[in-house]
């Protein structure tokens, strides 16, 4: 049996191969995880033309990544419209004075929102006013 002789050349090739494999693994992880860290913007909403809608809350979904408010309203012809309004994360809303019990089904609200550019009954919340006049906004209090 011949003795194993490791030369500097062999050692350099082994190190280069391991470095290449490690680099490829890091790139693969970044490619897979990149979309997880990406965040959508509000490009789907018309921020230049907010609207105000009155209606009755049907659901208040206090969950990450964004709290959702669902409410029913009627258009000028009396047709029922089911709205879905996105807001900030629960943590940011807490700093703005909200809580998980701020709204409940049956509450009458006035909602100012940035509507969807598609015309769908969805939007991003600007402010919400309860029937008693209490205003819930998105800025820290």
N, C-alpha and C positions, 0 to 999 in steps of 0.2 A: 504494500500500500504506500502510495506516495504522500509525503507530507503536504499539508495545505499551506500554500504560500500566498499571502495577501500582499499585494504591492500597493503603492500609493495610487496607481492608476485604477486598480480595482476599488479601492476605498473611495476615491473621488466619484466613480461611476455609481456606486451604491448610494452615496450621499445625494448626488444629483437626482437619482431615481426617486428616493424617498421625498426629497423636496418637491419634485414635480407632482408626485401623488398627493402630498399634503396641500399643495397649491390648488390642484384640481378639485379636491374635496371641499376646500374653502369656497371656491367659486361656485360649486354645485349647491352648497348650502345657501349662499347669498342669493343665487338665482331662484331657489325655491322659496326662501323666506322673504325676499324683497316685497312681493305683493302683500304679505301679511302686515308689514309695517307701513305700507302705503295708506294714505287716507284720502277719501274722496272730498272734494270741495263742495261748494254750493252752486256749481255751474248749472245745475238743472233748474235753479230757481231764478225768478225775475226780481232781483234785488232793487231795481230802479222803480218798480211799480207795485209797492205793497198794497194789500187789500185788507179790509176789516170785515169779519164775518161773525154773526151771532149764532149761537147754537147750544145744544145740550150735550155734555160729555157722555160718551158711551163707554169709554175705557181710558185708563191712565196707566200706561206701561212703564213703570219705573225700572229700567234695566239698561245695562251697557250694550252697545257703545253709545246709544242715544236714546233718551227718553222720548216716548211717542204719546201723543194726545190724539184720541179719536173722538170726533163729535159729529152730531147730525145738525144740519141746517136746512132751511128751505130757500129756494131761489125765488125770484120775483113772480114766478108762475105758481108757486106753492109746491113745487116738486121737492121731494126729500133728497138731500145730497149728503153722502157720508164722507167726511173729511178725515185725512190723516196728516198730522202735523209733527214734524221732527223738531227736536230741540237739542240741547247740549247733553253731555254726560251727567249722570247723577251727581258726581263729585262737584262739577262746575255749578250745577243748579243749587246744591246745598250752599255753596259760597254766595250765591245770588239770593238766598232767602227761601228757597223751595224746600219741600220735604216730600217723602213718599206718600204722605197723606194730604198734600196740598189740593188735590182734586179727587173727586169720586164720581162715579156714574150718577147722572141726574143733575149735576151742577150746571147752571146756566152761565155761559161765558161769552165774552166778546174777545175775539182773537184777531190780532194783527199779524199777518204773515206775508212772507215772500212767496207768491204762488209759483207753481210749476210752469215752466215755459211751454209745456205741452198742452196746458189747459186742464189737466187732470186735477181732481180735488185733493191735492196734496200740497204741502209747502213747508217752509222753515219758519219757526216761530220768531216773532219780534217781541211781542208782549201779549199778555193775557190779563183780562180784567174780570174778576169775579162779580157776581150779581150785587154783592155788598159794596162794590167800588174798590176793593183791594186789588192793587196791580201787582202782577208777578212778571218781572222782566228777566233779562239774561245777564245783567251786569251785577257785580258784587255790590252788596249794600254796606 
